[in-house]
Amino acid sequence: MSKDRLLSFTDGCVTIFLTIMVLNFATPEGNSLWDLQELIPTFITYTLSFMVIAIYWGNHHHMFATVKNINGAIIWTNLLWILFYLR
């Protein structure tokens, strides 16, 4: 397996996870701008979660820039990273 293929798989997992996070947003009850106030805590939580995932994702790409060969141990480590850090 090539390094690019493993990174593409991980990018796809991160993208799906971020999409599922966005789907948890609820629509406001009213029609005015003030009705959005109840969504502020959810939006802040999403923004902070997005930033943490973006930092992990960026570090993941920087780490794989140093990898020369992909073996089974790297594949399993990558899968465990996806399991534990993208939950």
PDB file of N, CA, C and O in Angstrom:
ATOM      1  N   MET A   1       0.850  -1.171   0.000  1.00  0.00           N
ATOM      2  CA  MET A   1       0.000   0.000   0.000  1.00  0.00           C
ATOM      3  C   MET A   1       0.892   1.230   0.000  1.00  0.00           C
ATOM      4  O   MET A   1       1.913   1.279   0.685  1.00  0.00           O
ATOM      5  N   SER A   2       0.488   2.209  -0.775  1.00  0.00           N
ATOM      6  CA  SER A   2       1.288   3.430  -0.835  1.00  0.00           C
ATOM      7  C   SER A   2       0.886   4.394   0.288  1.00  0.00           C
ATOM      8  O   SER A   2      -0.200   4.295   0.858  1.00  0.00           O
ATOM      9  N   LYS A   3       1.778   5.308   0.579  1.00  0.00           N
ATOM     10  CA  LYS A   3       1.533   6.306   1.613  1.00  0.00           C
ATOM     11  C   LYS A   3       0.343   7.187   1.237  1.00  0.00           C
ATOM     12  O   LYS A   3      -0.463   7.542   2.096  1.00  0.00           O
ATOM     13  N   ASP A   4       0.232   7.536  -0.038  1.00  0.00           N
ATOM     14  CA  ASP A   4      -0.867   8.387  -0.493  1.00  0.00           C
ATOM     15  C   ASP A   4      -2.220   7.712  -0.331  1.00  0.00           C
ATOM     16  O   ASP A   4      -3.215   8.363  -0.013  1.00  0.00           O
ATOM     17  N   ARG A   5      -2.250   6.409  -0.548  1.00  0.00           N
ATOM     18  CA  ARG A   5      -3.516   5.679  -0.410  1.00  0.00           C
ATOM     19  C   ARG A   5      -3.961   5.651   1.047  1.00  0.00           C
ATOM     20  O   ARG A   5      -5.145   5.830   1.332  1.00  0.00           O
ATOM     21  N   LEU A   6      -3.032   5.430   1.973  1.00  0.00           N
ATOM     22  CA  LEU A   6      -3.370   5.424   3.391  1.00  0.00           C
ATOM     23  C   LEU A   6      -3.811   6.809   3.856  1.00  0.00           C
ATOM     24  O   LEU A   6      -4.754   6.930   4.638  1.00  0.00           O
ATOM     25  N   LEU A   7      -3.142   7.843   3.385  1.00  0.00           N
ATOM     26  CA  LEU A   7      -3.545   9.211   3.739  1.00  0.00           C
ATOM     27  C   LEU A   7      -4.917   9.558   3.163  1.00  0.00           C
ATOM     28  O   LEU A   7      -5.701  10.251   3.813  1.00  0.00           O
ATOM     29  N   SER A   8      -5.210   9.092   1.973  1.00  0.00           N
ATOM     30  CA  SER A   8      -6.530   9.342   1.376  1.00  0.00           C
ATOM     31  C   SER A   8      -7.629   8.663   2.175  1.00  0.00           C
ATOM     32  O   SER A   8      -8.696   9.240   2.381  1.00  0.00           O
ATOM     33  N   PHE A   9      -7.375   7.440   2.626  1.00  0.00           N
ATOM     34  CA  PHE A   9      -8.347   6.734   3.464  1.00  0.00           C
ATOM     35  C   PHE A   9      -8.595   7.507   4.751  1.00  0.00           C
ATOM     36  O   PHE A   9      -9.742   7.685   5.160  1.00  0.00           O
ATOM     37  N   THR A  10      -7.525   7.966   5.389  1.00  0.00           N
ATOM     38  CA  THR A  10      -7.662   8.721   6.632  1.00  0.00           C
ATOM     39  C   THR A  10      -8.384  10.041   6.393  1.00  0.00           C
ATOM     40  O   THR A  10      -9.224  10.441   7.199  1.00  0.00           O
ATOM     41  N   ASP A  11      -8.067  10.719   5.301  1.00  0.00           N
ATOM     42  CA  ASP A  11      -8.760  11.964   4.969  1.00  0.00           C
ATOM     43  C   ASP A  11     -10.254  11.729   4.797  1.00  0.00           C
ATOM     44  O   ASP A  11     -11.069  12.546   5.224  1.00  0.00           O
ATOM     45  N   GLY A  12     -10.610  10.619   4.174  1.00  0.00           N
ATOM     46  CA  GLY A  12     -12.023  10.282   3.999  1.00  0.00           C
ATOM     47  C   GLY A  12     -12.718  10.053   5.327  1.00  0.00           C
ATOM     48  O   GLY A  12     -13.853  10.490   5.521  1.00  0.00           O
ATOM     49  N   CYS A  13     -12.040   9.366   6.247  1.00  0.00           N
ATOM     50  CA  CYS A  13     -12.617   9.135   7.574  1.00  0.00           C
ATOM     51  C   CYS A  13     -12.815  10.448   8.331  1.00  0.00           C
ATOM     52  O   CYS A  13     -13.850  10.654   8.965  1.00  0.00           O
ATOM     53  N   VAL A  14     -11.830  11.323   8.263  1.00  0.00           N
ATOM     54  CA  VAL A  14     -11.950  12.630   8.930  1.00  0.00           C
ATOM     55  C   VAL A  14     -13.098  13.431   8.319  1.00  0.00           C
ATOM     56  O   VAL A  14     -13.857  14.074   9.044  1.00  0.00           O
ATOM     57  N   THR A  15     -13.228  13.398   7.018  1.00  0.00           N
ATOM     58  CA  THR A  15     -14.299  14.131   6.343  1.00  0.00           C
ATOM     59  C   THR A  15     -15.666  13.609   6.752  1.00  0.00           C
ATOM     60  O   THR A  15     -16.573  14.397   7.021  1.00  0.00           O
ATOM     61  N   ILE A  16     -15.823  12.304   6.801  1.00  0.00           N
ATOM     62  CA  ILE A  16     -17.100  11.719   7.217  1.00  0.00           C
ATOM     63  C   ILE A  16     -17.413  12.087   8.660  1.00  0.00           C
ATOM     64  O   ILE A  16     -18.558  12.406   8.980  1.00  0.00           O
ATOM     65  N   PHE A  17     -16.418  12.048   9.533  1.00  0.00           N
ATOM     66  CA  PHE A  17     -16.628  12.390  10.929  1.00  0.00           C
ATOM     67  C   PHE A  17     -17.074  13.842  11.079  1.00  0.00           C
ATOM     68  O   PHE A  17     -18.002  14.125  11.837  1.00  0.00           O
ATOM     69  N   LEU A  18     -16.426  14.766  10.367  1.00  0.00           N
ATOM     70  CA  LEU A  18     -16.811  16.173  10.446  1.00  0.00           C
ATOM     71  C   LEU A  18     -18.212  16.391   9.875  1.00  0.00           C
ATOM     72  O   LEU A  18     -18.959  17.229  10.381  1.00  0.00           O
ATOM     73  N   THR A  19     -18.571  15.658   8.842  1.00  0.00           N
ATOM     74  CA  THR A  19     -19.917  15.776   8.275  1.00  0.00           C
ATOM     75  C   THR A  19     -20.960  15.302   9.271  1.00  0.00           C
ATOM     76  O   THR A  19     -22.005  15.935   9.417  1.00  0.00           O
ATOM     77  N   ILE A  20     -20.697  14.208   9.953  1.00  0.00           N
ATOM     78  CA  ILE A  20     -21.646  13.715  10.958  1.00  0.00           C
ATOM     79  C   ILE A  20     -21.784  14.720  12.097  1.00  0.00           C
ATOM     80  O   ILE A  20     -22.874  14.890  12.642  1.00  0.00           O
ATOM     81  N   MET A  21     -20.691  15.387  12.461  1.00  0.00           N
ATOM     82  CA  MET A  21     -20.777  16.407  13.504  1.00  0.00           C
ATOM     83  C   MET A  21     -21.694  17.552  13.085  1.00  0.00           C
ATOM     84  O   MET A  21     -22.446  18.069  13.912  1.00  0.00           O
ATOM     85  N   VAL A  22     -21.646  17.953  11.824  1.00  0.00           N
ATOM     86  CA  VAL A  22     -22.479  19.057  11.343  1.00  0.00           C
ATOM     87  C   VAL A  22     -23.955  18.645  11.323  1.00  0.00           C
ATOM     88  O   VAL A  22     -24.831  19.479  11.552  1.00  0.00           O
ATOM     89  N   LEU A  23     -24.230  17.381  11.054  1.00  0.00           N
ATOM     90  CA  LEU A  23     -25.612  16.920  10.990  1.00  0.00           C
ATOM     91  C   LEU A  23     -26.311  16.971  12.342  1.00  0.00           C
ATOM     92  O   LEU A  23     -27.537  16.880  12.400  1.00  0.00           O
ATOM     93  N   ASN A  24     -25.562  17.115  13.425  1.00  0.00           N
ATOM     94  CA  ASN A  24     -26.165  17.211  14.753  1.00  0.00           C
ATOM     95  C   ASN A  24     -26.716  18.594  15.069  1.00  0.00           C
ATOM     96  O   ASN A  24     -27.349  18.776  16.109  1.00  0.00           O
ATOM     97  N   PHE A  25     -26.495  19.564  14.205  1.00  0.00           N
ATOM     98  CA  PHE A  25     -27.047  20.894  14.435  1.00  0.00           C
ATOM     99  C   PHE A  25     -28.560  20.860  14.319  1.00  0.00           C
ATOM    100  O   PHE A  25     -29.106  20.259  13.394  1.00  0.00           O
ATOM    101  N   ALA A  26     -29.236  21.507  15.262  1.00  0.00           N
ATOM    102  CA  ALA A  26     -30.686  21.614  15.214  1.00  0.00           C
ATOM    103  C   ALA A  26     -31.066  22.943  14.566  1.00  0.00           C
ATOM    104  O   ALA A  26     -30.292  23.900  14.590  1.00  0.00           O
ATOM    105  N   THR A  27     -32.245  22.990  13.999  1.00  0.00           N
ATOM    106  CA  THR A  27     -32.723  24.248  13.426  1.00  0.00           C
ATOM    107  C   THR A  27     -33.403  25.051  14.524  1.00  0.00           C
ATOM    108  O   THR A  27     -34.035  24.470  15.406  1.00  0.00           O
ATOM    109  N   PRO A  28     -33.286  26.383  14.488  1.00  0.00           N
ATOM    110  CA  PRO A  28     -33.920  27.205  15.524  1.00  0.00           C
ATOM    111  C   PRO A  28     -35.443  27.165  15.391  1.00  0.00           C
ATOM    112  O   PRO A  28     -35.989  26.906  14.319  1.00  0.00           O
ATOM    113  N   GLU A  29     -36.106  27.430  16.509  1.00  0.00           N
ATOM    114  CA  GLU A  29     -37.568  27.363  16.545  1.00  0.00           C
ATOM    115  C   GLU A  29     -38.235  28.541  15.830  1.00  0.00           C
ATOM    116  O   GLU A  29     -39.221  28.348  15.119  1.00  0.00           O
ATOM    117  N   GLY A  30     -37.717  29.743  16.008  1.00  0.00           N
ATOM    118  CA  GLY A  30     -38.371  30.933  15.464  1.00  0.00           C
ATOM    119  C   GLY A  30     -37.774  31.379  14.141  1.00  0.00           C
ATOM    120  O   GLY A  30     -36.978  30.675  13.520  1.00  0.00           O
ATOM    121  N   ASN A  31     -38.187  32.576  13.731  1.00  0.00           N
ATOM    122  CA  ASN A  31     -37.738  33.138  12.460  1.00  0.00           C
ATOM    123  C   ASN A  31     -36.806  34.328  12.616  1.00  0.00           C
ATOM    124  O   ASN A  31     -36.309  34.851  11.618  1.00  0.00           O
ATOM    125  N   SER A  32     -36.560  34.763  13.835  1.00  0.00           N
ATOM    126  CA  SER A  32     -35.741  35.956  14.018  1.00  0.00           C
ATOM    127  C   SER A  32     -34.284  35.574  14.286  1.00  0.00           C
ATOM    128  O   SER A  32     -33.960  34.421  14.571  1.00  0.00           O
ATOM    129  N   LEU A  33     -33.429  36.575  14.185  1.00  0.00           N
ATOM    130  CA  LEU A  33     -32.008  36.381  14.429  1.00  0.00           C
ATOM    131  C   LEU A  33     -31.739  36.014  15.888  1.00  0.00           C
ATOM    132  O   LEU A  33     -30.781  35.299  16.180  1.00  0.00           O
ATOM    133  N   TRP A  34     -32.574  36.498  16.801  1.00  0.00           N
ATOM    134  CA  TRP A  34     -32.400  36.231  18.232  1.00  0.00           C
ATOM    135  C   TRP A  34     -32.655  34.764  18.573  1.00  0.00           C
ATOM    136  O   TRP A  34     -32.194  34.279  19.606  1.00  0.00           O
ATOM    137  N   ASP A  35     -33.371  34.070  17.727  1.00  0.00           N
ATOM    138  CA  ASP A  35     -33.626  32.644  17.969  1.00  0.00           C
ATOM    139  C   ASP A  35     -32.373  31.791  17.791  1.00  0.00           C
ATOM    140  O   ASP A  35     -32.341  30.636  18.216  1.00  0.00           O
ATOM    141  N   LEU A  36     -31.352  32.352  17.169  1.00  0.00           N
ATOM    142  CA  LEU A  36     -30.095  31.623  16.994  1.00  0.00           C
ATOM    143  C   LEU A  36     -29.264  31.569  18.278  1.00  0.00           C
ATOM    144  O   LEU A  36     -28.302  30.807  18.361  1.00  0.00           O
ATOM    145  N   GLN A  37     -29.632  32.377  19.281  1.00  0.00           N
ATOM    146  CA  GLN A  37     -28.869  32.418  20.529  1.00  0.00           C
ATOM    147  C   GLN A  37     -28.820  31.067  21.221  1.00  0.00           C
ATOM    148  O   GLN A  37     -27.822  30.734  21.858  1.00  0.00           O
ATOM    149  N   GLU A  38     -29.874  30.293  21.104  1.00  0.00           N
ATOM    150  CA  GLU A  38     -29.880  28.993  21.773  1.00  0.00           C
ATOM    151  C   GLU A  38     -28.903  28.009  21.138  1.00  0.00           C
ATOM    152  O   GLU A  38     -28.563  26.996  21.749  1.00  0.00           O
ATOM    153  N   LEU A  39     -28.445  28.300  19.908  1.00  0.00           N
ATOM    154  CA  LEU A  39     -27.501  27.424  19.224  1.00  0.00           C
ATOM    155  C   LEU A  39     -26.042  27.817  19.455  1.00  0.00           C
ATOM    156  O   LEU A  39     -25.135  27.126  18.992  1.00  0.00           O
ATOM    157  N   ILE A  40     -25.814  28.910  20.158  1.00  0.00           N
ATOM    158  CA  ILE A  40     -24.445  29.386  20.367  1.00  0.00           C
ATOM    159  C   ILE A  40     -23.577  28.347  21.092  1.00  0.00           C
ATOM    160  O   ILE A  40     -22.453  28.113  20.649  1.00  0.00           O
ATOM    161  N   PRO A  41     -24.037  27.708  22.185  1.00  0.00           N
ATOM    162  CA  PRO A  41     -23.187  26.687  22.822  1.00  0.00           C
ATOM    163  C   PRO A  41     -22.854  25.519  21.887  1.00  0.00           C
ATOM    164  O   PRO A  41     -21.734  25.009  21.907  1.00  0.00           O
ATOM    165  N   THR A  42     -23.806  25.105  21.084  1.00  0.00           N
ATOM    166  CA  THR A  42     -23.564  24.021  20.131  1.00  0.00           C
ATOM    167  C   THR A  42     -22.552  24.449  19.086  1.00  0.00           C
ATOM    168  O   THR A  42     -21.668  23.673  18.724  1.00  0.00           O
ATOM    169  N   PHE A  43     -22.670  25.674  18.597  1.00  0.00           N
ATOM    170  CA  PHE A  43     -21.749  26.176  17.586  1.00  0.00           C
ATOM    171  C   PHE A  43     -20.333  26.310  18.150  1.00  0.00           C
ATOM    172  O   PHE A  43     -19.361  25.989  17.465  1.00  0.00           O
ATOM    173  N   ILE A  44     -20.212  26.779  19.387  1.00  0.00           N
ATOM    174  CA  ILE A  44     -18.892  26.908  20.012  1.00  0.00           C
ATOM    175  C   ILE A  44     -18.264  25.524  20.206  1.00  0.00           C
ATOM    176  O   ILE A  44     -17.076  25.332  19.947  1.00  0.00           O
ATOM    177  N   THR A  45     -19.070  24.571  20.661  1.00  0.00           N
ATOM    178  CA  THR A  45     -18.574  23.206  20.844  1.00  0.00           C
ATOM    179  C   THR A  45     -18.110  22.617  19.517  1.00  0.00           C
ATOM    180  O   THR A  45     -17.053  21.990  19.452  1.00  0.00           O
ATOM    181  N   TYR A  46     -18.894  22.815  18.461  1.00  0.00           N
ATOM    182  CA  TYR A  46     -18.511  22.312  17.145  1.00  0.00           C
ATOM    183  C   TYR A  46     -17.212  22.963  16.676  1.00  0.00           C
ATOM    184  O   TYR A  46     -16.330  22.281  16.155  1.00  0.00           O
ATOM    185  N   THR A  47     -17.092  24.270  16.857  1.00  0.00           N
ATOM    186  CA  THR A  47     -15.898  24.991  16.411  1.00  0.00           C
ATOM    187  C   THR A  47     -14.649  24.489  17.141  1.00  0.00           C
ATOM    188  O   THR A  47     -13.613  24.263  16.516  1.00  0.00           O
ATOM    189  N   LEU A  48     -14.746  24.315  18.452  1.00  0.00           N
ATOM    190  CA  LEU A  48     -13.598  23.810  19.201  1.00  0.00           C
ATOM    191  C   LEU A  48     -13.249  22.383  18.790  1.00  0.00           C
ATOM    192  O   LEU A  48     -12.073  22.050  18.648  1.00  0.00           O
ATOM    193  N   SER A  49     -14.255  21.543  18.598  1.00  0.00           N
ATOM    194  CA  SER A  49     -14.014  20.166  18.163  1.00  0.00           C
ATOM    195  C   SER A  49     -13.374  20.139  16.783  1.00  0.00           C
ATOM    196  O   SER A  49     -12.466  19.347  16.531  1.00  0.00           O
ATOM    197  N   PHE A  50     -13.845  21.000  15.893  1.00  0.00           N
ATOM    198  CA  PHE A  50     -13.288  21.080  14.551  1.00  0.00           C
ATOM    199  C   PHE A  50     -11.817  21.484  14.600  1.00  0.00           C
ATOM    200  O   PHE A  50     -10.992  20.929  13.875  1.00  0.00           O
ATOM    201  N   MET A  51     -11.493  22.452  15.458  1.00  0.00           N
ATOM    202  CA  MET A  51     -10.113  22.910  15.552  1.00  0.00           C
ATOM    203  C   MET A  51      -9.203  21.815  16.104  1.00  0.00           C
ATOM    204  O   MET A  51      -8.079  21.656  15.629  1.00  0.00           O
ATOM    205  N   VAL A  52      -9.671  21.058  17.099  1.00  0.00           N
ATOM    206  CA  VAL A  52      -8.865  19.970  17.655  1.00  0.00           C
ATOM    207  C   VAL A  52      -8.627  18.897  16.591  1.00  0.00           C
ATOM    208  O   VAL A  52      -7.505  18.417  16.430  1.00  0.00           O
ATOM    209  N   ILE A  53      -9.686  18.523  15.866  1.00  0.00           N
ATOM    210  CA  ILE A  53      -9.541  17.520  14.810  1.00  0.00           C
ATOM    211  C   ILE A  53      -8.614  18.031  13.708  1.00  0.00           C
ATOM    212  O   ILE A  53      -7.815  17.266  13.169  1.00  0.00           O
ATOM    213  N   ALA A  54      -8.714  19.310  13.372  1.00  0.00           N
ATOM    214  CA  ALA A  54      -7.846  19.881  12.341  1.00  0.00           C
ATOM    215  C   ALA A  54      -6.379  19.839  12.776  1.00  0.00           C
ATOM    216  O   ALA A  54      -5.499  19.582  11.955  1.00  0.00           O
ATOM    217  N   ILE A  55      -6.114  20.087  14.042  1.00  0.00           N
ATOM    218  CA  ILE A  55      -4.739  20.027  14.545  1.00  0.00           C
ATOM    219  C   ILE A  55      -4.212  18.594  14.466  1.00  0.00           C
ATOM    220  O   ILE A  55      -3.096  18.363  14.000  1.00  0.00           O
ATOM    221  N   TYR A  56      -5.026  17.628  14.928  1.00  0.00           N
ATOM    222  CA  TYR A  56      -4.622  16.218  14.835  1.00  0.00           C
ATOM    223  C   TYR A  56      -4.391  15.809  13.391  1.00  0.00           C
ATOM    224  O   TYR A  56      -3.419  15.118  13.086  1.00  0.00           O
ATOM    225  N   TRP A  57      -5.276  16.230  12.506  1.00  0.00           N
ATOM    226  CA  TRP A  57      -5.176  15.870  11.088  1.00  0.00           C
ATOM    227  C   TRP A  57      -3.909  16.462  10.467  1.00  0.00           C
ATOM    228  O   TRP A  57      -3.200  15.789   9.719  1.00  0.00           O
ATOM    229  N   GLY A  58      -3.634  17.728  10.786  1.00  0.00           N
ATOM    230  CA  GLY A  58      -2.416  18.359  10.270  1.00  0.00           C
ATOM    231  C   GLY A  58      -1.159  17.677  10.780  1.00  0.00           C
ATOM    232  O   GLY A  58      -0.216  17.455  10.020  1.00  0.00           O
ATOM    233  N   ASN A  59      -1.141  17.341  12.083  1.00  0.00           N
ATOM    234  CA  ASN A  59       0.010  16.626  12.643  1.00  0.00           C
ATOM    235  C   ASN A  59       0.162  15.246  12.013  1.00  0.00           C
ATOM    236  O   ASN A  59       1.278  14.772  11.799  1.00  0.00           O
ATOM    237  N   HIS A  60      -0.952  14.614  11.723  1.00  0.00           N
ATOM    238  CA  HIS A  60      -0.928  13.307  11.076  1.00  0.00           C
ATOM    239  C   HIS A  60      -0.252  13.395   9.709  1.00  0.00           C
ATOM    240  O   HIS A  60       0.565  12.543   9.358  1.00  0.00           O
ATOM    241  N   HIS A  61      -0.597  14.431   8.941  1.00  0.00           N
ATOM    242  CA  HIS A  61       0.026  14.607   7.627  1.00  0.00           C
ATOM    243  C   HIS A  61       1.517  14.935   7.747  1.00  0.00           C
ATOM    244  O   HIS A  61       2.329  14.448   6.960  1.00  0.00           O
ATOM    245  N   HIS A  62       1.868  15.750   8.722  1.00  0.00           N
ATOM    246  CA  HIS A  62       3.293  16.055   8.925  1.00  0.00           C
ATOM    247  C   HIS A  62       4.076  14.808   9.329  1.00  0.00           C
ATOM    248  O   HIS A  62       5.211  14.611   8.895  1.00  0.00           O
ATOM    249  N   MET A  63       3.458  13.963  10.168  1.00  0.00           N
ATOM    250  CA  MET A  63       4.124  12.732  10.580  1.00  0.00           C
ATOM    251  C   MET A  63       4.332  11.810   9.378  1.00  0.00           C
ATOM    252  O   MET A  63       5.389  11.194   9.243  1.00  0.00           O
ATOM    253  N   PHE A  64       3.321  11.714   8.502  1.00  0.00           N
ATOM    254  CA  PHE A  64       3.447  10.824   7.352  1.00  0.00           C
ATOM    255  C   PHE A  64       4.387  11.382   6.289  1.00  0.00           C
ATOM    256  O   PHE A  64       4.772  10.657   5.371  1.00  0.00           O
ATOM    257  N   ALA A  65       4.758  12.636   6.393  1.00  0.00           N
ATOM    258  CA  ALA A  65       5.754  13.176   5.464  1.00  0.00           C
ATOM    259  C   ALA A  65       7.118  12.551   5.723  1.00  0.00           C
ATOM    260  O   ALA A  65       7.969  12.522   4.834  1.00  0.00           O
ATOM    261  N   THR A  66       7.328  12.049   6.939  1.00  0.00           N
ATOM    262  CA  THR A  66       8.607  11.428   7.269  1.00  0.00           C
ATOM    263  C   THR A  66       8.623   9.917   7.020  1.00  0.00           C
ATOM    264  O   THR A  66       9.686   9.296   7.043  1.00  0.00           O
ATOM    265  N   VAL A  67       7.461   9.331   6.784  1.00  0.00           N
ATOM    266  CA  VAL A  67       7.362   7.880   6.579  1.00  0.00           C
ATOM    267  C   VAL A  67       7.846   7.523   5.178  1.00  0.00           C
ATOM    268  O   VAL A  67       7.465   8.163   4.198  1.00  0.00           O
ATOM    269  N   LYS A  68       8.684   6.502   5.093  1.00  0.00           N
ATOM    270  CA  LYS A  68       9.189   6.075   3.787  1.00  0.00           C
ATOM    271  C   LYS A  68       8.488   4.828   3.288  1.00  0.00           C
ATOM    272  O   LYS A  68       8.181   4.725   2.100  1.00  0.00           O
ATOM    273  N   ASN A  69       8.226   3.869   4.184  1.00  0.00           N
ATOM    274  CA  ASN A  69       7.585   2.618   3.804  1.00  0.00           C
ATOM    275  C   ASN A  69       6.363   2.382   4.680  1.00  0.00           C
ATOM    276  O   ASN A  69       6.363   2.712   5.867  1.00  0.00           O
ATOM    277  N   ILE A  70       5.331   1.813   4.089  1.00  0.00           N
ATOM    278  CA  ILE A  70       4.123   1.465   4.825  1.00  0.00           C
ATOM    279  C   ILE A  70       4.137  -0.045   5.058  1.00  0.00           C
ATOM    280  O   ILE A  70       4.284  -0.831   4.122  1.00  0.00           O
ATOM    281  N   ASN A  71       3.981  -0.435   6.323  1.00  0.00           N
ATOM    282  CA  ASN A  71       3.887  -1.853   6.642  1.00  0.00           C
ATOM    283  C   ASN A  71       2.640  -2.081   7.495  1.00  0.00           C
ATOM    284  O   ASN A  71       1.874  -1.151   7.749  1.00  0.00           O
ATOM    285  N   GLY A  72       2.446  -3.311   7.929  1.00  0.00           N
ATOM    286  CA  GLY A  72       1.260  -3.646   8.701  1.00  0.00           C
ATOM    287  C   GLY A  72       1.151  -2.888  10.009  1.00  0.00           C
ATOM    288  O   GLY A  72       0.056  -2.493  10.409  1.00  0.00           O
ATOM    289  N   ALA A  73       2.273  -2.681  10.677  1.00  0.00           N
ATOM    290  CA  ALA A  73       2.255  -1.957  11.951  1.00  0.00           C
ATOM    291  C   ALA A  73       1.788  -0.515  11.759  1.00  0.00           C
ATOM    292  O   ALA A  73       1.044   0.006  12.590  1.00  0.00           O
ATOM    293  N   ILE A  74       2.208   0.124  10.692  1.00  0.00           N
ATOM    294  CA  ILE A  74       1.787   1.500  10.431  1.00  0.00           C
ATOM    295  C   ILE A  74       0.306   1.544  10.080  1.00  0.00           C
ATOM    296  O   ILE A  74      -0.403   2.457  10.503  1.00  0.00           O
ATOM    297  N   ILE A  75      -0.166   0.575   9.317  1.00  0.00           N
ATOM    298  CA  ILE A  75      -1.588   0.540   8.962  1.00  0.00           C
ATOM    299  C   ILE A  75      -2.437   0.364  10.221  1.00  0.00           C
ATOM    300  O   ILE A  75      -3.426   1.075  10.394  1.00  0.00           O
ATOM    301  N   TRP A  76      -2.071  -0.572  11.103  1.00  0.00           N
ATOM    302  CA  TRP A  76      -2.843  -0.789  12.312  1.00  0.00           C
ATOM    303  C   TRP A  76      -2.759   0.407  13.258  1.00  0.00           C
ATOM    304  O   TRP A  76      -3.745   0.750  13.910  1.00  0.00           O
ATOM    305  N   THR A  77      -1.606   1.033  13.335  1.00  0.00           N
ATOM    306  CA  THR A  77      -1.477   2.232  14.164  1.00  0.00           C
ATOM    307  C   THR A  77      -2.367   3.347  13.632  1.00  0.00           C
ATOM    308  O   THR A  77      -2.991   4.071  14.408  1.00  0.00           O
ATOM    309  N   ASN A  78      -2.427   3.486  12.325  1.00  0.00           N
ATOM    310  CA  ASN A  78      -3.284   4.496  11.721  1.00  0.00           C
ATOM    311  C   ASN A  78      -4.759   4.203  12.009  1.00  0.00           C
ATOM    312  O   ASN A  78      -5.528   5.117  12.311  1.00  0.00           O
ATOM    313  N   LEU A  79      -5.150   2.936  11.916  1.00  0.00           N
ATOM    314  CA  LEU A  79      -6.535   2.566  12.214  1.00  0.00           C
ATOM    315  C   LEU A  79      -6.881   2.820  13.679  1.00  0.00           C
ATOM    316  O   LEU A  79      -7.988   3.263  13.987  1.00  0.00           O
ATOM    317  N   LEU A  80      -5.941   2.542  14.585  1.00  0.00           N
ATOM    318  CA  LEU A  80      -6.173   2.832  16.000  1.00  0.00           C
ATOM    319  C   LEU A  80      -6.250   4.333  16.248  1.00  0.00           C
ATOM    320  O   LEU A  80      -7.019   4.783  17.098  1.00  0.00           O
ATOM    321  N   TRP A  81      -5.461   5.107  15.515  1.00  0.00           N
ATOM    322  CA  TRP A  81      -5.539   6.579  15.619  1.00  0.00           C
ATOM    323  C   TRP A  81      -6.919   7.053  15.213  1.00  0.00           C
ATOM    324  O   TRP A  81      -7.504   7.907  15.880  1.00  0.00           O
ATOM    325  N   ILE A  82      -7.442   6.512  14.132  1.00  0.00           N
ATOM    326  CA  ILE A  82      -8.787   6.877  13.679  1.00  0.00           C
ATOM    327  C   ILE A  82      -9.822   6.481  14.739  1.00  0.00           C
ATOM    328  O   ILE A  82     -10.737   7.250  15.034  1.00  0.00           O
ATOM    329  N   LEU A  83      -9.678   5.294  15.302  1.00  0.00           N
ATOM    330  CA  LEU A  83     -10.638   4.792  16.301  1.00  0.00           C
ATOM    331  C   LEU A  83     -10.652   5.645  17.560  1.00  0.00           C
ATOM    332  O   LEU A  83     -11.722   6.020  18.041  1.00  0.00           O
ATOM    333  N   PHE A  84      -9.480   5.956  18.099  1.00  0.00           N
ATOM    334  CA  PHE A  84      -9.427   6.614  19.397  1.00  0.00           C
ATOM    335  C   PHE A  84      -9.471   8.134  19.343  1.00  0.00           C
ATOM    336  O   PHE A  84      -9.971   8.760  20.277  1.00  0.00           O
ATOM    337  N   TYR A  85      -8.970   8.737  18.291  1.00  0.00           N
ATOM    338  CA  TYR A  85      -8.933  10.198  18.244  1.00  0.00           C
ATOM    339  C   TYR A  85     -10.098  10.803  17.481  1.00  0.00           C
ATOM    340  O   TYR A  85     -10.390  11.986  17.655  1.00  0.00           O
ATOM    341  N   LEU A  86     -10.759  10.041  16.657  1.00  0.00           N
ATOM    342  CA  LEU A  86     -11.873  10.595  15.904  1.00  0.00           C
ATOM    343  C   LEU A  86     -13.200  10.021  16.396  1.00  0.00           C
ATOM    344  O   LEU A  86     -14.033   9.597  15.595  1.00  0.00           O
ATOM    345  N   ARG A  87     -13.388  10.008  17.687  1.00  0.00           N
ATOM    346  CA  ARG A  87     -14.650   9.508  18.199  1.00  0.00           C
ATOM    347  C   ARG A  87     -15.504  10.611  18.708  1.00  0.00           C
ATOM    348  O   ARG A  87     -16.614  10.364  19.180  1.00  0.00           O
TER     349      ARG A  87
END
